[in-house]
Amino acid sequence: MRPDGPEALTVTGTTADRIGELAFEHRFRLRELAPRSASLEEAFMELTADRAEYRAGERR
């Protein structure tokens, strides 16, 4: 299964340990549980996405 596939579930606002505990308490079987964090490059691109001064093909 891909991390972004149709069976994937993304949970925010808590830890992987807490998610595992909740799944166990409610008898959910988890096949994989992995924390994911954005890379520095992803964070930079998200923060600067709408701040481009020049775009390809445009004349100054």
N, CA, C and O atoms as CSV, one atom per row, in Angstrom:
chain,resi,resn,atom,element,x,y,z
A,1,MET,N,N,0.845,-1.184,0.000
A,1,MET,CA,C,0.000,0.000,0.000
A,1,MET,C,C,0.883,1.238,0.000
A,1,MET,O,O,1.851,1.318,0.756
A,2,ARG,N,N,0.554,2.187,-0.836
A,2,ARG,CA,C,1.276,3.461,-0.871
A,2,ARG,C,C,0.853,4.322,0.313
A,2,ARG,O,O,-0.286,4.212,0.767
A,3,PRO,N,N,1.757,5.196,0.839
A,3,PRO,CA,C,1.399,6.058,1.955
A,3,PRO,C,C,0.243,7.004,1.645
A,3,PRO,O,O,-0.419,7.495,2.560
A,4,ASP,N,N,-0.001,7.260,0.367
A,4,ASP,CA,C,-1.107,8.145,-0.014
A,4,ASP,C,C,-2.165,7.384,-0.800
A,4,ASP,O,O,-2.965,7.991,-1.512
A,5,GLY,N,N,-2.176,6.080,-0.678
A,5,GLY,CA,C,-3.090,5.231,-1.438
A,5,GLY,C,C,-4.521,5.291,-0.914
A,5,GLY,O,O,-4.806,5.993,0.055
A,6,PRO,N,N,-5.418,4.547,-1.563
A,6,PRO,CA,C,-6.838,4.605,-1.211
A,6,PRO,C,C,-7.150,4.059,0.178
A,6,PRO,O,O,-8.193,4.392,0.741
A,7,GLU,N,N,-6.281,3.234,0.741
A,7,GLU,CA,C,-6.527,2.690,2.075
A,7,GLU,C,C,-5.781,3.458,3.154
A,7,GLU,O,O,-5.849,3.092,4.328
A,8,ALA,N,N,-5.082,4.501,2.786
A,8,ALA,CA,C,-4.297,5.275,3.752
A,8,ALA,C,C,-5.200,6.228,4.522
A,8,ALA,O,O,-6.213,6.704,4.010
A,9,LEU,N,N,-4.815,6.487,5.742
A,9,LEU,CA,C,-5.532,7.430,6.597
A,9,LEU,C,C,-4.496,8.353,7.209
A,9,LEU,O,O,-3.512,7.891,7.785
A,10,THR,N,N,-4.710,9.650,7.090
A,10,THR,CA,C,-3.805,10.628,7.681
A,10,THR,C,C,-4.465,11.209,8.925
A,10,THR,O,O,-5.610,11.659,8.878
A,11,VAL,N,N,-3.743,11.197,10.023
A,11,VAL,CA,C,-4.246,11.719,11.289
A,11,VAL,C,C,-3.284,12.794,11.757
A,11,VAL,O,O,-2.070,12.590,11.743
A,12,THR,N,N,-3.810,13.930,12.168
A,12,THR,CA,C,-2.972,15.016,12.676
A,12,THR,C,C,-3.398,15.367,14.099
A,12,THR,O,O,-4.512,15.053,14.519
A,13,GLY,N,N,-2.511,16.013,14.826
A,13,GLY,CA,C,-2.850,16.521,16.145
A,13,GLY,C,C,-2.581,15.569,17.295
A,13,GLY,O,O,-2.953,15.859,18.432
A,14,THR,N,N,-1.943,14.443,17.025
A,14,THR,CA,C,-1.605,13.510,18.097
A,14,THR,C,C,-0.378,12.712,17.693
A,14,THR,O,O,0.151,12.900,16.597
A,15,THR,N,N,0.074,11.838,18.549
A,15,THR,CA,C,1.273,11.062,18.271
A,15,THR,C,C,0.925,9.691,17.698
A,15,THR,O,O,-0.204,9.217,17.820
A,16,ALA,N,N,1.914,9.070,17.075
A,16,ALA,CA,C,1.731,7.717,16.549
A,16,ALA,C,C,1.442,6.746,17.696
A,16,ALA,O,O,0.648,5.819,17.528
A,17,ASP,N,N,2.069,6.942,18.852
A,17,ASP,CA,C,1.816,6.073,19.997
A,17,ASP,C,C,0.352,6.141,20.423
A,17,ASP,O,O,-0.266,5.114,20.703
A,18,ARG,N,N,-0.194,7.341,20.471
A,18,ARG,CA,C,-1.603,7.506,20.891
A,18,ARG,C,C,-2.543,6.878,19.868
A,18,ARG,O,O,-3.541,6.260,20.241
A,19,ILE,N,N,-2.239,7.029,18.605
A,19,ILE,CA,C,-3.064,6.406,17.565
A,19,ILE,C,C,-3.043,4.887,17.720
A,19,ILE,O,O,-4.082,4.234,17.613
A,20,GLY,N,N,-1.858,4.325,17.971
A,20,GLY,CA,C,-1.747,2.887,18.192
A,20,GLY,C,C,-2.548,2.430,19.394
A,20,GLY,O,O,-3.214,1.396,19.338
A,21,GLU,N,N,-2.494,3.193,20.493
A,21,GLU,CA,C,-3.262,2.862,21.695
A,21,GLU,C,C,-4.759,2.872,21.411
A,21,GLU,O,O,-5.477,1.955,21.811
A,22,LEU,N,N,-5.229,3.910,20.720
A,22,LEU,CA,C,-6.651,4.003,20.400
A,22,LEU,C,C,-7.099,2.867,19.484
A,22,LEU,O,O,-8.171,2.293,19.674
A,23,ALA,N,N,-6.280,2.551,18.504
A,23,ALA,CA,C,-6.611,1.451,17.595
A,23,ALA,C,C,-6.718,0.143,18.376
A,23,ALA,O,O,-7.641,-0.639,18.148
A,24,PHE,N,N,-5.791,-0.100,19.287
A,24,PHE,CA,C,-5.812,-1.312,20.094
A,24,PHE,C,C,-7.060,-1.362,20.978
A,24,PHE,O,O,-7.733,-2.390,21.048
A,25,GLU,N,N,-7.367,-0.254,21.648
A,25,GLU,CA,C,-8.535,-0.195,22.532
A,25,GLU,C,C,-9.833,-0.487,21.785
A,25,GLU,O,O,-10.750,-1.098,22.333
A,26,HIS,N,N,-9.903,-0.046,20.531
A,26,HIS,CA,C,-11.131,-0.219,19.742
A,26,HIS,C,C,-11.051,-1.405,18.778
A,26,HIS,O,O,-11.893,-1.563,17.893
A,27,ARG,N,N,-10.026,-2.229,18.969
A,27,ARG,CA,C,-9.850,-3.470,18.220
A,27,ARG,C,C,-9.723,-3.256,16.714
A,27,ARG,O,O,-10.270,-4.018,15.918
A,28,PHE,N,N,-8.998,-2.215,16.339
A,28,PHE,CA,C,-8.686,-1.975,14.933
A,28,PHE,C,C,-7.295,-2.536,14.663
A,28,PHE,O,O,-6.357,-2.277,15.417
A,29,ARG,N,N,-7.169,-3.292,13.605
A,29,ARG,CA,C,-5.859,-3.819,13.225
A,29,ARG,C,C,-5.173,-2.793,12.319
A,29,ARG,O,O,-5.725,-2.377,11.300
A,30,LEU,N,N,-4.002,-2.409,12.697
A,30,LEU,CA,C,-3.201,-1.504,11.870
A,30,LEU,C,C,-2.123,-2.316,11.174
A,30,LEU,O,O,-1.402,-3.079,11.817
A,31,ARG,N,N,-2.013,-2.159,9.893
A,31,ARG,CA,C,-0.979,-2.865,9.141
A,31,ARG,C,C,0.325,-2.077,9.147
A,31,ARG,O,O,1.411,-2.651,9.057
A,32,GLU,N,N,0.207,-0.779,9.251
A,32,GLU,CA,C,1.402,0.059,9.294
A,32,GLU,C,C,1.036,1.367,9.976
A,32,GLU,O,O,-0.039,1.924,9.753
A,33,LEU,N,N,1.934,1.840,10.799
A,33,LEU,CA,C,1.740,3.111,11.492
A,33,LEU,C,C,3.079,3.826,11.463
A,33,LEU,O,O,4.045,3.380,12.083
A,34,ALA,N,N,3.132,4.932,10.746
A,34,ALA,CA,C,4.401,5.634,10.580
A,34,ALA,C,C,4.187,7.133,10.665
A,34,ALA,O,O,3.338,7.682,9.963
A,35,PRO,N,N,4.953,7.801,11.520
A,35,PRO,CA,C,4.864,9.270,11.557
A,35,PRO,C,C,5.459,9.848,10.286
A,35,PRO,O,O,6.413,9.304,9.729
A,36,ARG,N,N,4.894,10.943,9.838
A,36,ARG,CA,C,5.406,11.620,8.650
A,36,ARG,C,C,5.552,13.094,8.966
A,36,ARG,O,O,4.652,13.714,9.532
A,37,SER,N,N,6.674,13.637,8.602
A,37,SER,CA,C,6.876,15.075,8.775
A,37,SER,C,C,7.385,15.648,7.461
A,37,SER,O,O,8.069,14.978,6.688
A,38,ALA,N,N,7.041,16.871,7.241
A,38,ALA,CA,C,7.446,17.531,5.999
A,38,ALA,C,C,8.944,17.807,6.030
A,38,ALA,O,O,9.523,18.075,7.083
A,39,SER,N,N,9.548,17.736,4.868
A,39,SER,CA,C,10.962,18.095,4.769
A,39,SER,C,C,11.085,19.612,4.804
A,39,SER,O,O,10.094,20.322,4.633
A,40,LEU,N,N,12.268,20.098,5.019
A,40,LEU,CA,C,12.513,21.535,5.016
A,40,LEU,C,C,12.141,22.125,3.662
A,40,LEU,O,O,11.586,23.221,3.590
A,41,GLU,N,N,12.447,21.397,2.586
A,41,GLU,CA,C,12.110,21.871,1.250
A,41,GLU,C,C,10.597,21.975,1.063
A,41,GLU,O,O,10.114,22.957,0.498
A,42,GLU,N,N,9.842,20.974,1.530
A,42,GLU,CA,C,8.382,21.021,1.419
A,42,GLU,C,C,7.813,22.196,2.208
A,42,GLU,O,O,6.913,22.888,1.730
A,43,ALA,N,N,8.331,22.423,3.408
A,43,ALA,CA,C,7.864,23.541,4.220
A,43,ALA,C,C,8.159,24.870,3.528
A,43,ALA,O,O,7.297,25.749,3.500
A,44,PHE,N,N,9.356,25.032,2.972
A,44,PHE,CA,C,9.720,26.259,2.269
A,44,PHE,C,C,8.806,26.490,1.068
A,44,PHE,O,O,8.314,27.600,0.864
A,45,MET,N,N,8.580,25.444,0.275
A,45,MET,CA,C,7.739,25.588,-0.917
A,45,MET,C,C,6.305,25.966,-0.536
A,45,MET,O,O,5.680,26.772,-1.225
A,46,GLU,N,N,5.784,25.403,0.537
A,46,GLU,CA,C,4.437,25.739,0.980
A,46,GLU,C,C,4.357,27.189,1.451
A,46,GLU,O,O,3.392,27.892,1.151
A,47,LEU,N,N,5.370,27.632,2.186
A,47,LEU,CA,C,5.364,28.998,2.710
A,47,LEU,C,C,5.568,30.053,1.624
A,47,LEU,O,O,5.082,31.176,1.763
A,48,THR,N,N,6.271,29.716,0.557
A,48,THR,CA,C,6.589,30.701,-0.477
A,48,THR,C,C,5.824,30.480,-1.781
A,48,THR,O,O,6.144,31.111,-2.789
A,49,ALA,N,N,4.846,29.624,-1.786
A,49,ALA,CA,C,4.133,29.255,-3.016
A,49,ALA,C,C,3.530,30.459,-3.745
A,49,ALA,O,O,3.534,30.490,-4.975
A,50,ASP,N,N,3.024,31.426,-3.030
A,50,ASP,CA,C,2.363,32.561,-3.688
A,50,ASP,C,C,3.238,33.824,-3.692
A,50,ASP,O,O,2.712,34.924,-3.862
A,51,ARG,N,N,4.531,33.695,-3.514
A,51,ARG,CA,C,5.416,34.852,-3.426
A,51,ARG,C,C,6.437,34.922,-4.554
A,51,ARG,O,O,7.521,35.476,-4.371
A,52,ALA,N,N,6.114,34.381,-5.687
A,52,ALA,CA,C,7.059,34.427,-6.809
A,52,ALA,C,C,7.076,35.821,-7.420
A,52,ALA,O,O,6.020,36.381,-7.713
A,53,GLU,N,N,8.272,36.390,-7.615
A,53,GLU,CA,C,8.393,37.701,-8.241
A,53,GLU,C,C,8.400,37.589,-9.748
A,53,GLU,O,O,7.864,38.457,-10.437
A,54,TYR,N,N,9.004,36.521,-10.277
A,54,TYR,CA,C,9.085,36.329,-11.716
A,54,TYR,C,C,8.648,34.923,-12.050
A,54,TYR,O,O,8.956,33.977,-11.325
A,55,ARG,N,N,7.934,34.788,-13.144
A,55,ARG,CA,C,7.478,33.477,-13.580
A,55,ARG,C,C,8.058,33.200,-14.958
A,55,ARG,O,O,8.340,34.132,-15.712
A,56,ALA,N,N,8.235,31.950,-15.287
A,56,ALA,CA,C,8.778,31.566,-16.584
A,56,ALA,C,C,7.932,32.132,-17.711
A,56,ALA,O,O,6.703,32.073,-17.664
A,57,GLY,N,N,8.592,32.681,-18.724
A,57,GLY,CA,C,7.877,33.209,-19.887
A,57,GLY,C,C,7.478,34.665,-19.764
A,57,GLY,O,O,7.105,35.275,-20.766
A,58,GLU,N,N,7.543,35.247,-18.575
A,58,GLU,CA,C,7.189,36.643,-18.400
A,58,GLU,C,C,8.401,37.538,-18.646
A,58,GLU,O,O,9.530,37.177,-18.314
A,59,ARG,N,N,8.157,38.689,-19.222
A,59,ARG,CA,C,9.235,39.654,-19.418
A,59,ARG,C,C,9.235,40.631,-18.259
A,59,ARG,O,O,8.191,40.951,-17.689
A,60,ARG,N,N,10.407,41.090,-17.928
A,60,ARG,CA,C,10.546,42.051,-16.819
A,60,ARG,C,C,10.240,43.444,-17.273
A,60,ARG,O,O,10.305,44.382,-16.478
